Amino acid sequence: MKRYLGQNFLVNSYVVDYIISHMCIKTNDFIFEIGPGKGALTDSIVSKAECYYNLTVLEKDKELIPFLKKKFFKPNIEILCGDILRFDLNAYLNNWLLNGKARILGNLPYYISSQILFKLLESRDLIQDQLLMLQKEVADRIIATPKKKEYGKLSVLIQLFYEVEKVIDVTPDKFKPIPKVHSSVIKMSPTDKYVKLVHDKNCLFEVVRRAFSMKRKMIKNCLVNLVSERELQSVGISPTERAQHLPVSKFICLSNLVFARKFN
Ligand code: SAM
């Protein structure tokens, strides 16, 4: 096992099968798995899917590749050795997909899980959904709704682009070696419901960053010099409110207001 590669392999067949059954693999699905390891999830796809699908797995540890190639020697499965952060995912998916979209699967190496999330964001238009195992604490922040203590910058930035839902929590004893942290699987489905309302993404990122820069402060203090109290009220936000209480839609209103002011 290579701990520096985040190698905590799933060894509980109930959890593995639960995750794969949640995917509801359909005919002609194209699945891309990040970090197959010893193939726990891959194996469940191969034995459970009752339709024709295509599957590519990308593993960084080259010592696992001969094992994977032998175990999954099938015409519809491609085994690649590489680093997901350096891999040209857009080019690969564009090459593969005719008009459908890819389904991403991965029990992610936690040491780079945020970087993988932002990498996948770049390929959002080519992705139908992504089923990802993450550290529970990160998953809880991603799916948190306003007023929950986990709700913050990450929740807003991810929910801007995806519908998110928790699939299952997984305790450390379901892995080998046993990790120090709890895990969760979440499903993320790209959506344009918010993105189409945003006038300038960079402006929005800046507003969100500043709004959450001082967690317990009132929004009027976090956004001082950027938005006046009157402007906050004009989009239905009380100046004494905290960022943690505001839904994604309010951050969009605020950033559109700031962006519009640049041109007036
Ligand atoms: N899918 C397997 C399972 O559930 O048992 C293994 C999951 S393990 C948490 C993460 C896997 O990602 C390891 O096999 C590790 O070698 C691989 N990995 C680590 N860094 C990677 C990277 N940058 N690109 C691709 N795979 C990586």
Boltz pocket constraint, residues with backbone or C-beta under 6 A from the ligand:
constraints:
  - pocket:
      binder: B
      contacts: [[A, 2], [A, 5], [A, 6], [A, 7], [A, 8], [A, 9], [A, 10], [A, 11], [A, 34], [A, 35], [A, 36], [A, 37], [A, 38], [A, 39], [A, 40], [A, 41], [A, 58], [A, 59], [A, 60], [A, 61], [A, 82], [A, 83], [A, 84], [A, 85], [A, 106], [A, 107], [A, 108], [A, 109], [A, 110], [A, 112]]
      max_distance: 6.0
